[in-house]
Amino acid sequence: MKLSLRSAVGLLAAPLPILALAVASPAHAAPAAPAALRGDVLPAIAHAQRGGAIDARQSIPVTLSLALRDQAGLTSFLQRVSDPHSAEYKHYLTVKQFADRFGATAQTVAQVTAYLKSQGLKVGALSANHLTLQADGTAAQVEKAFGTTLATYHDASAKQDFYANTAAPVLPASIAAAVTDVAGLNDYAHYHSDLARNTGAQASPQAAPKATHPGLTPAHARSAYNVASAISSGYTGSGVTVGLLEFSAYSQSDVTTYDKGYSLTPPAPTVRTAGGGTTDTSGEDEVELDIEVVQALAPQASVKVYEAPNSDAGELAVYAALVSDDVPVISTSWGEYEAGETPSNLTAVNTDLQEAAAQGQSFYAASGDSGSDDAGNGGTSVDFPASDPWVSGTGGTTLTLTSSGGWSKEAGWSGSGGGVSSQFATPSFQSKVDTGSYRYVPDISADANPSSGWSVYSEGAWDEYGGTSAAAPNWAAFTAIYDSEAKAKGEASFGFANSTIYALAQSSNYSKAFHDVTSGSNGAYKAGTGYDRVTGWGTYNGANFLSAELG
């Protein structure tokens, strides 16, 4: 179901080739002309039917993304912190250090705040990284403040009514260069979870799963990915927080039933709301899958569920919360094909993801369940944020177990999202495997075929779930195991994941630390030896991966 190196110098993603958001230059004559924020009109309105005007009294919350103070300096720092030959390797920044060096200045924040207040908007909290500012007002006030019109629309293909700005927002020249995105001018719900249910499996509402129930149990998953010995040695993710980015609420009673069914006693998940949170439960199966996969593999990790509205404003608010909270490990299974995002939103999220890398946060994102055609238009396209170079895009495999429940083999799953980004340049950490100009996706993979999927309890029943939605939290859980062992041994944490992954994958330990997936196709691409655009470098072989990195 779709709800929609260490051995290389400078693991740096090149600047966005077409997303570097250019704000119109102020006119030389006084007074300076207002400037339009380019790339800030929802693509969906092109195929939606326009209705009438929005109610002028309707409350409209907005999220403003502020420009980095020193992009060149951040680019240089990311290069050094990811280079094992640098004295700054894995010497990551705290949130305060990041804000002090790269966040908007107090003067910039004051200028933007003053303008919003002058337009009658109520200004809310500034994020800890000094890059995101909340505000709200009536539709009439928002239209006046941003020089645009809000109209209602109907998207027949998505069966959705929504409002959106009809033209790019306009800001005074005095602050236009300081703002890279104004989110919240539409309420289009376009982020999809990459979750798939095994429709051939029989849902079972019993209190505990039967021995014959299809789906990976915690024991089988630990055996298959070779983490049972680490867990038995006490490396259970204890002391590590895994943040789950979600656009839906969930039922804790379902998670409790899962834990009881498999005799798990993890810490209870906590919820952190962003952008006002959400009461929508249409994606609760996604959230519960994410939680249960993490608890199955890293049973003592602290799971923190970040809930936000399914909107561009909610998206920016939740990313700002994740980086401002400096959550060490993050997983998301929600995304959108690249062209479905506004360029300004992509730029704003990319800024937060750069911060995540600078702070050493390990960020995994499902690469999509539509193979090489994420947009579903018959071409080739990839999913965002998995396509962002500061995220580890996580593809999917079909896992086969031995008779005793161990790993037998894996093949590339036909639904595994992968291909070539149309938005992000080839990052330097991919330069040895990507000879083109744009980034390849995914980076790594894990079991995602729903026919070899996970035993999950959701919506009052046991069932079998897959999708790359299951692969991203799988890697997040493994990273929590890694970090708990690293802390015990006085070693560095996993950190920016692509740095660690590509360094190990391109070393002599690749065949030991990874399961190289060499068969299978996702449509336009085939799996093969080493890196490929179906499964990336493949899946992790837990104990060997840990031994190669941590001794």
Buried (B, 14 or more C-beta within 10 A) or exposed (E): BBBBBBEBBBBBBBEBBEBEBEBBEBEEEEEBBBBBBBBBBBBBBEEBEEEEEBEEEEEBBBBBBBBBBEBEEBBEBBBBBBBBEBEEBBEBBEBEEBBEBBBBEEEBBEBBBEBBEEBEBEBEEBBBBBBBBBBBBBBBBBBBBBBBBBBBBEBEEBEBBBBBBBEBBBBBBBBBBBBBBBBBBBBBBBBBBBBBBBEEBEBBEEEBBEEEBBBBBBEBBBBBBBBBEBBEEEBBBBBBBBBBBBBBBBBBEBBEBBBEBBEBEBBEBEBBBBBBBBEBEBBBBBBBBBBBBBBBBBBBBBBBBBBBBBBBBBBBBBBBBBBBBBBBBBBBBBBBBBBBBBBBBBBBBBBBBBBBBBBBBBBBBBBBBBBBBBBEEEEBBBBBBBBBBBBBBBBBBBBBBEEEBEBEBBBBBBBBBBBBBBBBBBBBBBBBBBEEEBBBBBBBBBBBBBBBBBBBBBBEBBBBBBBBBBBBBBBBBBBBBBBBBBBBEEBBBBBBBBBBBBBBBBBEBBEBBBBBBBBBBBBBBBBBEBBBBBBBBBBBBBBBBBBBBBE
